[in-house]
């Protein structure tokens, strides 16, 4: 399956990758807040729209 060297490499790679992603996220945090400030409203509208579609399908199945 996996040798001891491969497992050490995988663990090392995952740790370094996570540290790199945290560093990049913290570096870009200010620009992320400015560019995506209204994204929660888009998510809420999409969620409501999908809920309405779900309810329409459920009502259609119960009446026909």
Backbone as a printed PyTorch tensor [residue, N CA C, xyz], in Angstrom:
tensor([[[  0.8370,  -1.1750,   0.0000],
         [  0.0000,   0.0000,   0.0000],
         [  0.8880,   1.2470,   0.0000]],

        [[  1.0340,   1.9150,   1.1270],
         [  1.9070,   3.0800,   1.2180],
         [  3.1180,   2.7260,   2.0650]],

        [[  4.2670,   3.1750,   1.6030],
         [  5.4660,   2.9680,   2.4160],
         [  5.5500,   4.0760,   3.4710]],

        [[  6.4630,   3.8980,   4.4000],
         [  6.6120,   4.8880,   5.4710],
         [  7.0500,   6.2380,   4.9160]],

        [[  7.8880,   6.2260,   3.9040],
         [  8.3500,   7.4730,   3.2870],
         [  7.2230,   8.2240,   2.6010]],

        [[  6.3350,   7.5070,   1.9330],
         [  5.1920,   8.1520,   1.2770],
         [  4.2500,   8.7790,   2.2970]],

        [[  4.0050,   8.0810,   3.3930],
         [  3.1280,   8.6260,   4.4300],
         [  3.7280,   9.8920,   5.0410]],

        [[  5.0260,   9.8930,   5.2710],
         [  5.6950,  11.0890,   5.8020],
         [  5.5650,  12.2320,   4.8000]],

        [[  5.7610,  11.9490,   3.5130],
         [  5.6270,  12.9770,   2.4900],
         [  4.2100,  13.5300,   2.4490]],

        [[  3.1970,  12.6650,   2.5250],
         [  1.8060,  13.1110,   2.4780],
         [  1.4930,  14.0130,   3.6680]],

        [[  1.8990,  13.6120,   4.8490],
         [  1.6510,  14.4290,   6.0420],
         [  2.3730,  15.7680,   5.9130]],

        [[  3.6240,  15.7570,   5.4930],
         [  4.3900,  16.9900,   5.3110],
         [  3.7330,  17.8850,   4.2720]],

        [[  3.3020,  17.3080,   3.1600],
         [  2.6680,  18.0850,   2.0920],
         [  1.3820,  18.7250,   2.5810]],

        [[  0.5390,  17.9710,   3.2950],
         [ -0.7330,  18.5050,   3.7870],
         [ -0.4940,  19.6530,   4.7640]],

        [[  0.4590,  19.4890,   5.6680],
         [  0.7510,  20.5480,   6.6460],
         [  1.2420,  21.8090,   5.9440]],

        [[  2.1760,  21.6750,   5.0170],
         [  2.7170,  22.8360,   4.3030],
         [  1.6310,  23.4760,   3.4370]],

        [[  0.7900,  22.6820,   2.8070],
         [ -0.2820,  23.2120,   1.9720],
         [ -1.2710,  24.0190,   2.8120]],

        [[ -1.6640,  23.4980,   3.9690],
         [ -2.6110,  24.2080,   4.8380],
         [ -1.9990,  25.5100,   5.3450]],

        [[ -0.7360,  25.4830,   5.7260],
         [ -0.0690,  26.7030,   6.1830],
         [ -0.0120,  27.7260,   5.0460]],

        [[  0.2870,  27.2780,   3.8450],
         [  0.3140,  28.1840,   2.6900],
         [ -1.0520,  28.7800,   2.3780]],

        [[ -2.1000,  27.9800,   2.4950],
         [ -3.4480,  28.4920,   2.2370],
         [ -3.8620,  29.5120,   3.2950]],

        [[ -3.5290,  29.2680,   4.5540],
         [ -3.8420,  30.2290,   5.6260],
         [ -3.0900,  31.5330,   5.3970]],

        [[ -1.8280,  31.4430,   5.0150],
         [ -1.0290,  32.6400,   4.7450],
         [ -1.6220,  33.4360,   3.5810]],

        [[ -1.9970,  32.7610,   2.5040],
         [ -2.5600,  33.4520,   1.3440],
         [ -3.9120,  34.0750,   1.6770]],

        [[ -4.7180,  33.3840,   2.4720],
         [ -6.0300,  33.9220,   2.8430],
         [ -5.8730,  35.1730,   3.7070]],

        [[ -4.9930,  35.1170,   4.6840],
         [ -4.7930,  36.2880,   5.5440],
         [ -4.2200,  37.4650,   4.7660]],

        [[ -3.3880,  37.1900,   3.7750],
         [ -2.8050,  38.2420,   2.9580],
         [ -3.8720,  38.9290,   2.1110]],

        [[ -4.8540,  38.1870,   1.6170],
         [ -5.8850,  38.7270,   0.7420],
         [ -7.1790,  39.0840,   1.4770]],

        [[ -7.2060,  39.0180,   2.7830],
         [ -8.4450,  39.1940,   3.5420],
         [ -9.0750,  40.5640,   3.3240]],

        [[ -8.2840,  41.6210,   3.2730],
         [ -8.8220,  42.9690,   3.0910],
         [ -9.5030,  43.1130,   1.7300]],

        [[ -8.8740,  42.6150,   0.6770],
         [ -9.4790,  42.7310,  -0.6500],
         [-10.6880,  41.8060,  -0.7970]],

        [[-10.6820,  40.6790,  -0.0980],
         [-11.8310,  39.7710,  -0.1400],
         [-13.0440,  40.4510,   0.4800]],

        [[-12.8670,  41.1480,   1.5890],
         [-13.9790,  41.8360,   2.2460],
         [-14.5440,  42.9390,   1.3740]],

        [[-13.7150,  43.6360,   0.6130],
         [-14.1820,  44.7150,  -0.2450],
         [-14.9020,  44.1690,  -1.4770]],

        [[-14.3790,  43.1470,  -2.1020],
         [-14.9190,  42.6530,  -3.3490],
         [-16.1720,  41.8220,  -3.1650]],

        [[-16.3010,  41.1190,  -2.0560],
         [-17.4190,  40.2120,  -1.8460],
         [-18.2880,  40.6440,  -0.6580]],

        [[-18.5120,  41.9580,  -0.5370],
         [-19.2340,  42.4570,   0.6280],
         [-20.7180,  42.1080,   0.5970]],

        [[-21.3520,  41.9960,  -0.5730],
         [-22.7830,  41.7340,  -0.6410],
         [-23.1340,  40.3030,  -1.0150]],

        [[-22.2020,  39.4120,  -0.9000],
         [-22.4130,  38.0410,  -1.3550],
         [-23.4410,  37.2950,  -0.5060]],

        [[-23.6050,  37.6600,   0.7490],
         [-24.5670,  36.9510,   1.5940],
         [-26.0000,  37.1960,   1.1230]],

        [[-26.2630,  38.3680,   0.5220],
         [-27.6120,  38.6360,  -0.0110],
         [-27.8950,  37.7710,  -1.2270]],

        [[-26.9010,  37.5810,  -2.0640],
         [-27.0600,  36.7220,  -3.2370],
         [-27.3310,  35.2900,  -2.8000]],

        [[-26.6210,  34.8180,  -1.7960],
         [-26.8300,  33.4760,  -1.2700],
         [-28.2300,  33.3300,  -0.6980]],

        [[-28.6940,  34.3380,   0.0270],
         [-30.0330,  34.2920,   0.6200],
         [-31.1170,  34.2550,  -0.4610]],

        [[-30.9800,  35.0740,  -1.4920],
         [-31.9560,  35.0800,  -2.5810],
         [-31.9530,  33.7460,  -3.3100]],

        [[-30.7920,  33.1850,  -3.5610],
         [-30.6970,  31.8860,  -4.2190],
         [-31.3390,  30.7920,  -3.3750]],

        [[-31.1230,  30.8240,  -2.0810],
         [-31.7180,  29.8490,  -1.1740],
         [-33.2420,  29.9500,  -1.1670]],

        [[-33.7590,  31.1670,  -1.1370],
         [-35.2160,  31.3670,  -1.1800],
         [-35.7830,  30.8870,  -2.5010]],

        [[-35.1030,  31.1770,  -3.6020],
         [-35.5490,  30.7330,  -4.9160],
         [-35.6040,  29.2110,  -5.0000]],

        [[-34.5750,  28.5420,  -4.5060],
         [-34.5620,  27.0790,  -4.5240],
         [-35.6430,  26.5040,  -3.6180]],

        [[-35.9070,  27.1560,  -2.5010],
         [-36.9750,  26.7210,  -1.6060],
         [-38.3460,  26.8560,  -2.2870]],

        [[-38.5490,  27.9370,  -3.0200],
         [-39.8100,  28.1220,  -3.7530],
         [-39.9670,  27.0390,  -4.8220]],

        [[-38.9090,  26.7490,  -5.5460],
         [-38.9770,  25.6940,  -6.5610],
         [-39.2840,  24.3420,  -5.9240]],

        [[-38.6670,  24.0630,  -4.7900],
         [-38.9170,  22.8090,  -4.0780],
         [-40.3780,  22.7190,  -3.6490]],

        [[-40.9090,  23.7930,  -3.1210],
         [-42.3120,  23.7960,  -2.6780],
         [-43.2620,  23.6350,  -3.8690]],

        [[-42.9200,  24.2280,  -5.0150],
         [-43.7610,  24.0700,  -6.2060],
         [-43.8000,  22.6100,  -6.6490]],

        [[-42.6750,  21.9550,  -6.6290],
         [-42.6270,  20.5500,  -7.0270],
         [-43.4070,  19.6900,  -6.0420]],

        [[-43.2590,  19.9430,  -4.7580],
         [-43.9840,  19.1780,  -3.7420],
         [-45.4970,  19.3880,  -3.8810]],

        [[-45.9400,  20.6050,  -4.1180],
         [-47.3700,  20.8730,  -4.2810],
         [-47.8990,  20.2260,  -5.5620]],

        [[-47.1240,  20.2680,  -6.6130],
         [-47.5600,  19.6600,  -7.8850],
         [-47.7360,  18.1500,  -7.7360]],

        [[-46.8250,  17.5090,  -7.0170],
         [-46.9060,  16.0520,  -6.8330],
         [-48.0800,  15.6750,  -5.9470]],

        [[-48.4300,  16.5210,  -5.0020],
         [-49.5200,  16.1570,  -4.0960],
         [-50.8830,  16.3760,  -4.7350]],

        [[-51.0000,  17.2870,  -5.7190],
         [-52.2990,  17.5660,  -6.3400],
         [-52.5640,  16.6940,  -7.5570]],

        [[-51.5200,  16.1630,  -8.1870],
         [-51.7260,  15.3720,  -9.4090],
         [-51.4030,  13.9310,  -9.2150]]])
